[in-house]
Amino acid sequence: MRTVCTLFLVSLLSACMSTRPKNDLGFSEVKKISNLDGCYLNLAETGKNVGKKYLSSIVFPNSKLVHDTVEAIDVKSAGRSFIVKAIAQEKVIHQGEFLEGRDFIFSNGTLTITKAFGSGLSEPGSVFLGVGMQSTTLGVDASGDGRVVEDLKIAGTAFLIIPVAASGTDVVRYVKAPNRCGLS
């Protein structure tokens, strides 16, 4: 029995990762949705060894936008919703409306978007069978810049026999740039 337990513990794969930009200020608690209004650079300031992250890919994940061409994201509240515009070369190239309760939850001064997902062996090339949860929290820091925390947690098996559990947290900053959303 001891050998079985040892083998199980050795085969258990678990990982934890976390990244954040230099001088991360944490979330500033805001009372109203309108405190999140502003124009933010689309390209994030990230921690070390993190690829490029675009705010447009979080806000418009299923669009056909070429995210590296978007220069800024303009956010304007309207009651319990937001009108968000992707801007390139001083023109709106994409926009959407997001409603509290349907698209996000507003709590403690931040917006949270949560997605659950499953992965199966029916996907070509997949060796992982399991479930996961992704949570994205958006807000502002003490300097008024945008701050996004992406949490990912997964659990399942690899090759149907190796238990796998992993989690990761990425924190990024989107610099507020009011002059970038001046539309002509």
DALINFEN-V109637 format. One record per residue. N is the residue number from 0. RES is the residue in three letters. D_FIRST is the distance of its C-alpha to the first C-alpha in Angstrom with 2 decimals. Layout:
n=N res=RES d_first=D_FIRST
n=N res=RES d_first=D_FIRST
//
This chain:
n=0 res=MET d_first=0.00
n=1 res=ARG d_first=3.79
n=2 res=THR d_first=5.41
n=3 res=VAL d_first=5.19
n=4 res=CYS d_first=6.36
n=5 res=THR d_first=8.68
n=6 res=LEU d_first=9.98
n=7 res=PHE d_first=10.69
n=8 res=LEU d_first=12.52
n=9 res=VAL d_first=14.35
n=10 res=SER d_first=15.45
n=11 res=LEU d_first=16.73
n=12 res=LEU d_first=20.44
n=13 res=SER d_first=22.63
n=14 res=ALA d_first=26.19
n=15 res=CYS d_first=29.06
n=16 res=MET d_first=32.68
n=17 res=SER d_first=35.96
n=18 res=THR d_first=39.55
n=19 res=ARG d_first=42.89
n=20 res=PRO d_first=46.51
n=21 res=LYS d_first=48.26
n=22 res=ASN d_first=49.79
n=23 res=ASP d_first=47.89
n=24 res=LEU d_first=49.62
n=25 res=GLY d_first=47.25
n=26 res=PHE d_first=48.60
n=27 res=SER d_first=51.94
n=28 res=GLU d_first=52.08
n=29 res=VAL d_first=54.84
n=30 res=LYS d_first=56.23
n=31 res=LYS d_first=57.72
n=32 res=ILE d_first=56.65
n=33 res=SER d_first=59.95
n=34 res=ASN d_first=58.79
n=35 res=LEU d_first=56.62
n=36 res=ASP d_first=59.74
n=37 res=GLY d_first=60.66
n=38 res=CYS d_first=60.69
n=39 res=TYR d_first=57.65
n=40 res=LEU d_first=57.23
n=41 res=ASN d_first=54.94
n=42 res=LEU d_first=53.13
n=43 res=ALA d_first=50.63
n=44 res=GLU d_first=50.26
n=45 res=THR d_first=46.60
n=46 res=GLY d_first=44.24
n=47 res=LYS d_first=43.67
n=48 res=ASN d_first=42.31
n=49 res=VAL d_first=42.74
n=50 res=GLY d_first=44.79
n=51 res=LYS d_first=47.84
n=52 res=LYS d_first=47.42
n=53 res=TYR d_first=50.19
n=54 res=LEU d_first=50.96
n=55 res=SER d_first=52.47
n=56 res=SER d_first=49.14
n=57 res=ILE d_first=47.65
n=58 res=VAL d_first=50.72
n=59 res=PHE d_first=51.49
n=60 res=PRO d_first=48.18
n=61 res=ASN d_first=49.39
n=62 res=SER d_first=52.90
n=63 res=LYS d_first=54.31
n=64 res=LEU d_first=55.35
n=65 res=VAL d_first=55.19
n=66 res=HIS d_first=53.59
n=67 res=ASP d_first=54.79
n=68 res=THR d_first=58.39
n=69 res=VAL d_first=58.16
n=70 res=GLU d_first=59.65
n=71 res=ALA d_first=59.28
n=72 res=ILE d_first=58.01
n=73 res=ASP d_first=60.46
n=74 res=VAL d_first=59.04
n=75 res=LYS d_first=61.38
n=76 res=SER d_first=60.44
n=77 res=ALA d_first=62.35
n=78 res=GLY d_first=61.47
n=79 res=ARG d_first=57.83
n=80 res=SER d_first=57.56
n=81 res=PHE d_first=57.86
n=82 res=ILE d_first=59.94
n=83 res=VAL d_first=58.30
n=84 res=LYS d_first=60.19
n=85 res=ALA d_first=59.15
n=86 res=ILE d_first=62.03
n=87 res=ALA d_first=63.03
n=88 res=GLN d_first=66.44
n=89 res=GLU d_first=67.68
n=90 res=LYS d_first=67.05
n=91 res=VAL d_first=64.61
n=92 res=ILE d_first=62.58
n=93 res=HIS d_first=60.12
n=94 res=GLN d_first=59.78
n=95 res=GLY d_first=57.83
n=96 res=GLU d_first=57.77
n=97 res=PHE d_first=54.63
n=98 res=LEU d_first=54.56
n=99 res=GLU d_first=52.64
n=100 res=GLY d_first=50.24
n=101 res=ARG d_first=50.20
n=102 res=ASP d_first=49.40
n=103 res=PHE d_first=48.22
n=104 res=ILE d_first=47.67
n=105 res=PHE d_first=49.86
n=106 res=SER d_first=48.34
n=107 res=ASN d_first=48.79
n=108 res=GLY d_first=51.16
n=109 res=THR d_first=48.89
n=110 res=LEU d_first=48.39
n=111 res=THR d_first=44.92
n=112 res=ILE d_first=44.04
n=113 res=THR d_first=40.56
n=114 res=LYS d_first=39.17
n=115 res=ALA d_first=35.96
n=116 res=PHE d_first=34.94
n=117 res=GLY d_first=32.46
n=118 res=SER d_first=31.74
n=119 res=GLY d_first=30.97
n=120 res=LEU d_first=30.50
n=121 res=SER d_first=33.98
n=122 res=GLU d_first=35.49
n=123 res=PRO d_first=36.57
n=124 res=GLY d_first=34.39
n=125 res=SER d_first=31.77
n=126 res=VAL d_first=28.11
n=127 res=PHE d_first=27.20
n=128 res=LEU d_first=26.64
n=129 res=GLY d_first=26.79
n=130 res=VAL d_first=29.13
n=131 res=GLY d_first=31.03
n=132 res=MET d_first=33.70
n=133 res=GLN d_first=36.65
n=134 res=SER d_first=38.95
n=135 res=THR d_first=42.23
n=136 res=THR d_first=44.26
n=137 res=LEU d_first=47.88
n=138 res=GLY d_first=50.32
n=139 res=VAL d_first=52.59
n=140 res=ASP d_first=52.24
n=141 res=ALA d_first=54.75
n=142 res=SER d_first=57.02
n=143 res=GLY d_first=57.17
n=144 res=ASP d_first=55.19
n=145 res=GLY d_first=52.69
n=146 res=ARG d_first=49.03
n=147 res=VAL d_first=46.15
n=148 res=VAL d_first=42.45
n=149 res=GLU d_first=40.14
n=150 res=ASP d_first=36.55
n=151 res=LEU d_first=34.01
n=152 res=LYS d_first=30.48
n=153 res=ILE d_first=28.25
n=154 res=ALA d_first=24.81
n=155 res=GLY d_first=23.41
n=156 res=THR d_first=21.83
n=157 res=ALA d_first=23.19
n=158 res=PHE d_first=23.27
n=159 res=LEU d_first=21.54
n=160 res=ILE d_first=18.01
n=161 res=ILE d_first=18.25
n=162 res=PRO d_first=18.45
n=163 res=VAL d_first=21.70
n=164 res=ALA d_first=23.43
n=165 res=ALA d_first=26.72
n=166 res=SER d_first=29.79
n=167 res=GLY d_first=33.15
n=168 res=THR d_first=36.44
n=169 res=ASP d_first=39.77
n=170 res=VAL d_first=42.86
n=171 res=VAL d_first=46.25
n=172 res=ARG d_first=49.89
n=173 res=TYR d_first=52.77
n=174 res=VAL d_first=56.02
n=175 res=LYS d_first=58.73
n=176 res=ALA d_first=61.78
n=177 res=PRO d_first=64.56
n=178 res=ASN d_first=66.99
n=179 res=ARG d_first=64.78
n=180 res=CYS d_first=65.20
n=181 res=GLY d_first=69.01
n=182 res=LEU d_first=69.80
n=183 res=SER d_first=73.16
//
